Amino acid sequence: MADALLGAEAAAEEPAEPAATPLLRRALGHKSFVVGALLTALMAAAALLSLVWTPYAVEAIDIPSKLQGPSIAHWLGTDSLGRDIASQLLVGAQNSIMVGLIAVGIGLVLGVSLGCIAAAKRGWVEELLMRASDFAFAFPALLTAIMLTAIYGPGLVMSIVAIGIFNVPVFARITRGAAKAVWTREYITAARAASKGPLAITLDHVLPNIASPLIVQASISFATAILAEAALSYLGLGTQPPQPSWGRMLNEAQTQMFQAPLLAVYPGVAIMLSVLGLNLMGDGLRDLMDPKLARQR
């Protein structure tokens, strides 16, 4: 008995391993998550760097230096107006991140709210909200952007609104499905017996238990938003000159494909790596946050 007491005291004196440590260890051992996180961090670093420094001003035009290849003066060369490609890529990352954050934020706030209301109320309220989500889901971000720009004119704001509207039904469906499963649990019945209302139950019990799929979907929707913004800018419906955009850089490069093919390669690679990184990170988060997959690993 004495030995047991001494062992218990020694165990109590040892510092407990933080709960986050096993998750961090599994995250560092998950190759997809690590690669995705590194690529995403690289995009974020480029955007942050462009806030304080770029090799040249993005709007600086130097016609005598147009269509130059990579050099010490211009690391990635210049475009048809003599603008520095590296500077445009760095500042273009700002637009991609801003569009992704705001558009996904719109989808999260509105979609999660609608999904939680549908799961809590059921009946005709659920049916009405889900049918409205289906109606909104029938209009892709590109089509919504075309309609908005026809009314209000092209611009970055219209791109954000269009992509955000498209994200709302996505998050609403995921939230409603996950929340309905939570509402059937015993602890929800106990919370009801304790006179908790639907709002309190949603905030205290439902949202914390459905956070994992929402976080995963947010990372995937972020990648989709970057692609959508690039497509809209390529078509002239998104970011307008002189603000750089990876999609518009692709549009401007298509007329110089035979003279300077690298003009299309640089923004294309930037878009590809950003989307790949976010998708890999989303897949990694899904594996890490799934208890079944966590036990298998």
N, C-alpha and C positions, 0 to 999 in steps of 0.2 A: 504493500500500500504506500509506504514511504517513497519507494522508487517511482511509483506511478505519480505521486504528488510532485516529486521533484521534476519528473519529465514534463508534467503539465505546466509547471511554473517556467521551465526553460522554454517550452513552446510558446508560452504567452509572452516571454520576453523577446522572442525573435520577431523582427518586423514582418508584418504580413505582406505578401506579394500583392502589388496593386492589381485591381481587377482588369485594368486596361492592358497589363503586360501580356497575358496570353493572346489577346486580340492583336496587339502590336506584333508579337512574334509570328503569329499566323499570317498577318498582312505582309511582313517582310519576307516570308517564305512563299508567298503567292506571286508567281512570276508575272501573270497578266496584270495584277493590281500594281505591282512595282513599276512595270514598264509604262502602264497607263498613267500612273501618278507622276512619273518623271516627265513624260511628254506633256502632260497638262501643266506641270510646274514650269516647263520651258516656255510654253505659251504665255503663262501668267507673268513670268520674268521678263519676256519681251515687251509685254504691255506696260509693265511697271517701269522698265528702263526707258521706254519711249516718252514717259511722262516728264522725265528730267533731262534726257539726252537723246539725240539722233545725230548720225554723221552729218546730215544736211537738213535744212528746212524742207519739209515735204512738198511745199508749194513752190520751191525755188526752181525756175525754168532756166536751162542752159542749153540753148539750141546747138551751139558749136560742139557740145559734148554728147549729143544724142546717139543712142544705140551703141554705146561703148560696151565692151566686154568687161569681165571682172578685172579689177586693177587695184593698186594700192590706194588710189584716190577714191575709187568707187568699188567697194568690195564685191558687189554683185552686178555691177554695171549700171547703165542708165536706160531709160525708156525713150520713146520717140520724141519727147520734149526735153530730154536731158535731165530729167528728175532722177534722183538717187533711188535705186530699187530697194536697198537695204533699209533706208529710212521709211519708205512706204510700207514695207512688210512689218516693221516694228510698230508703226502707228496703226496699221490695219488690224493688228491683234487687239488694240483697244476697242475698236468697233465690234469685233467678233465677241469679245468677252462681255461688253456692255449689252449687246443685243441678247446674248444668251442669258445673262443674269436677269435682266428685266423681263424678257419674254417667259422664262421659266418661273420667275417670281409671280407674274400674272397668272400663269397656269396653276401654280401651287395655291395661291391665296383663294382664287375663285373656285378652282376645281375641287380642292380639298373641302372647302366650305359647302359646296353643293353636294359632294359625295357624302359628307357627314350628315347633312340634313336629310338626304334621301334614305340613308341607313337608319336614322333615328326615327323618322316619321312614318316610313312605309306607306302603304296604301296609294291613294291618288297623288300625294305629294311626290313620292318616289317615282311613280310612273311619269308624271309631268316633267320632272327634272331630267330623268333619263332620256325621254323622248326629245327634249330640247337639246340635250348633249349629242344625241344621235344626229339631229338636224345640223348642229354646228360642226360635227365631225365630218359631215358630207362635203364641206367646203374646205379644200386644202388651203394651206397658208398662201400659196402662189395665187390661187383664184381670189382669195379674200384681199390680198394686196392689190391685185388688179382692180377690184371693185372700189377699194378705198382710194387708190391713186387716181382713178377716174373722177372721183368726187373732190378730193382734197389736194391732189397733186402728189408726185413722187417725193420720197424722203425717208430718212432713217426712222422717224417716228412712226410712219405708216407701216414700215417693215416690222417694227417691234410690236405694234398693235396687232397686225395680222398674224404673226407667229404666236403671240400670246393668246389670241382667241383660239387658235388651233390647239394649243396646249390644254385649254380648260377642260374639254370633254375627256381628254386622255387621263388627266389626274382625277377627274370626277368618277370615271369608271373604276379605276384602280382603288380609289378611296372607298367607294360604295361597296365593292366586292369584299375588300379586306375588313371594313368596318362591320358589315353584316355578320361575318364570321365571329367577330369579337362580341357582338351583342348577344350571341347565344351562349356565352360562357357563364359559369356559375358565379364568378365574382361580380358580374354585371347584375345578376339577380339579387345578390347580396347588397349591392349598392342601391338598387331600387327599393329593397326592403328597408334600407336605412334612410329612405325619403330623399335620395338624391335625384335631382331633375335631369332631363336629357342633356342639357348644356354641361352641367357639372360632370356627368358620366363621360361625355365625349372628351372633355378637356383632361380629366384625371385618369381615365382608363383606356378610352378608344384610341386617341391620337398617339399616346406613347407606344401602344402595341402595334400600330400600323406604320410607324416611322420608317422602319427598314425598307419596305418596298417603295415608299415614297422617295427616299434618298436615292435608291438605285434608279428609279424612273427619272428623277431630276437630272442625274448625270447623263443618262441616255438622251433626254430631251434637250439638254445643253448642246450635245453634238448635233442633233437634228436642227436646232436653231442656227448653229453656225453654217450648216449646209444651206438652210433656207435663206439666210441673209446673203450668202455668196450668190445663190441663184437669183435672188431678187436684184442684187446690185449688178449682176451680169446682164440682166435684162433692162437695166436702167430704171428700175422701180425702187431701189434701195438707196444706199448712201450716194449722195450727189457730190460732184467736184466742188471744191478742191480737196475734200476730205478723202483720204485714201481708204480703199476697201479691196480685200483680196478678190472678191467677185468682179469688181469693175476693172481691176488690173488684168484679169483674164480676158475681159471683153476688149480692152484696149490692145492686148497682146495678139489677138487673132488676126489683126491686119498686118502684123509684122512677123508672122510665123516663119517665113522663109529667110528673112533678113536677120532676125534675132529670136530664135526658138526658145532661148532660155527665159525670155520674158513671160512665157506661159508656164514654164516649169516651176519657177520660184513660188508664185502664189498657189499653184496647184499642189505642190509639196506641202506648203504651210497648211492648207485646208485639210489635206489628207492626214498629216501627222496630228493635227488638233483633234479631228474627228476620231481617228484611231485611238488616240490616248484616252479620250473621254469614254469611248465604248469599252476599251479594255479595263479602265478603272470601274466602269459600271458593272461589268461582268465580275470583276474581282470583289466588289462590294456585295454583289448578290451572293457569291459563294461564302464570303466571310460572315454575312449576316443571317445566313440560313443555318439554323441549328443542326439540321440533319447533315448538311455538307460539312459543317464545322467538325462534327464528331467523326466523319469519315476521314477528314484530313488529319 
